[in-house]
Amino acid sequence: MAHDLDDVDRGILHALQENAREATAAEMAEAAGVSASTVRNRIDRLESTGVIRGYHPEIDYERAGFQLYVFVVCRALPAERSRLADDLLELSGVVRVRELLTGTENLHVEAVATDSGAVDELLAAVTDLGIEIVSSDIVKTDHVQPFNHFGTAATDG
């Protein structure tokens, strides 16, 4: 269910996406033109309604010893897709699974591995689940940025 977000909410989300670890209520309040207590109350509401689902570190897997970032495109029967997504998350190295509603290539798996042997084991485990692998690729670089439409109208930045 979508929630109505105003400029203050969007400003808070923007600031949290940029740097949730160091963003203070006072700084967000100043940028949005509200009090720090308003920001804290809004964050509580955004968390309780599920708009904010958590705070997660952005990990450099290569520096953590997982040199290979693997992207696997799979095909599964739509009726089995959600169950298989849960099964995929149990595999060693899998960090994200996306279920797609359209198209036949409806499961996208992201995983990390230490070497090509670990990649081979991952792909074999995916196949053992009865999932058809359409393609698998080693990712060179993953470029990510915060959604830039949160807060641009409500904050200075």
C-alpha positions in Angstrom: 0.0 0.0 0.0 1.4 3.4 -1.0 1.7 6.1 1.7 1.2 9.8 1.0 4.6 11.4 1.5 5.0 15.2 1.8 8.1 17.2 1.1 9.4 16.7 4.7 9.1 12.9 4.4 10.8 13.0 1.0 13.6 15.2 2.4 14.2 12.7 5.3 14.3 9.8 2.9 16.7 11.6 0.6 19.0 12.4 3.5 18.9 8.8 4.9 19.6 7.4 1.4 22.7 9.6 1.1 24.1 8.7 4.5 21.8 7.1 7.1 24.7 6.4 9.5 25.8 10.1 9.9 22.6 12.0 9.1 21.4 13.7 12.2 17.8 14.7 13.0 19.0 18.3 13.5 20.7 18.4 10.1 17.7 16.9 8.3 15.4 19.3 10.2 17.4 22.3 9.1 17.4 21.2 5.5 13.6 20.5 5.6 12.7 23.6 7.6 11.2 21.7 10.6 12.2 20.8 14.1 14.4 17.8 15.0 11.5 16.3 17.0 9.4 16.5 13.9 12.1 14.6 12.0 12.3 11.9 14.7 8.5 11.5 14.7 8.4 11.3 10.9 11.2 8.6 10.9 9.2 6.6 13.5 6.1 6.8 11.3 8.0 5.9 8.2 9.5 2.9 9.9 6.2 1.8 11.5 4.3 2.0 8.2 7.1 0.0 6.4 8.3 2.8 4.1 11.7 2.5 5.8 12.3 -1.2 6.1 15.8 -1.1 7.6 19.3 0.4 7.6 21.9 -1.7 5.9 25.6 -1.2 5.3 26.9 -0.9 1.8 29.5 -3.6 1.7 32.5 -3.7 -0.7 32.4 -7.4 -1.2 35.7 -7.4 -3.1 37.5 -5.8 -0.1 35.7 -8.3 2.2 37.4 -11.2 0.3 34.6 -12.0 -2.3 36.3 -11.0 -5.5 33.5 -12.1 -7.8 30.0 -10.5 -8.0 27.7 -12.7 -10.0 24.5 -11.9 -11.7 22.3 -14.8 -12.8 19.2 -14.6 -14.9 16.8 -17.5 -14.4 13.5 -18.8 -15.6 10.9 -20.3 -13.3 7.2 -21.2 -13.5 5.2 -18.2 -12.2 3.4 -20.4 -9.7 6.7 -21.5 -8.2 8.6 -18.2 -8.5 8.1 -17.0 -4.9 9.0 -20.3 -3.3 12.0 -20.6 -5.5 13.1 -17.1 -4.6 13.1 -18.1 -0.9 15.0 -21.2 -1.7 17.6 -19.2 -3.7 18.2 -16.9 -0.7 19.3 -20.0 1.3 22.2 -20.7 -1.1 25.7 -19.8 0.0 26.8 -16.4 -1.5 23.4 -15.2 -2.6 22.8 -11.6 -1.5 19.7 -10.6 -3.4 16.9 -12.2 -5.5 14.5 -10.2 -7.6 11.1 -11.7 -8.7 9.9 -10.2 -12.0 6.2 -10.1 -12.8 6.6 -9.9 -16.5 8.7 -11.8 -19.0 9.9 -15.3 -18.9 13.3 -14.4 -17.3 11.6 -13.8 -14.0 14.2 -14.5 -11.3 17.4 -12.4 -11.1 20.0 -13.6 -8.6 22.9 -11.6 -7.3 25.6 -13.4 -5.4 29.2 -13.1 -4.3 32.0 -15.7 -4.6 35.7 -16.0 -3.8 36.7 -17.8 -7.0 35.4 -19.5 -10.1 34.9 -22.8 -8.2 32.5 -21.1 -5.9 30.6 -19.7 -8.9 30.4 -23.2 -10.4 29.0 -24.5 -7.1 26.4 -21.7 -7.0 25.2 -22.3 -10.5 25.0 -26.1 -9.8 23.0 -25.4 -6.7 20.6 -23.1 -8.7 20.1 -25.9 -11.2 19.6 -28.5 -8.5 16.6 -26.4 -7.3 15.0 -27.1 -10.7 15.6 -23.5 -11.9 16.6 -22.9 -15.5 19.6 -20.6 -15.8 19.3 -18.3 -18.9 22.6 -16.5 -18.3 25.2 -15.8 -15.7 27.7 -12.9 -15.7 30.5 -11.6 -13.6 29.8 -7.9 -12.7 32.8 -5.5 -13.1 31.3 -2.6 -11.3 27.9 -1.8 -9.7 26.9 1.9 -9.9 24.3 3.0 -7.4 22.9 6.3 -6.3 20.0 7.4 -4.1 16.7 8.0 -5.8 17.1 11.7 -6.5 13.5 12.8 -6.4 13.2 12.4 -2.6 13.7 15.8 -1.0 15.0 17.9 -3.8 12.1 20.3 -3.4 12.2 20.2 0.4 15.9 20.5 1.1 18.8 22.8 0.3 20.6 20.0 -1.6 
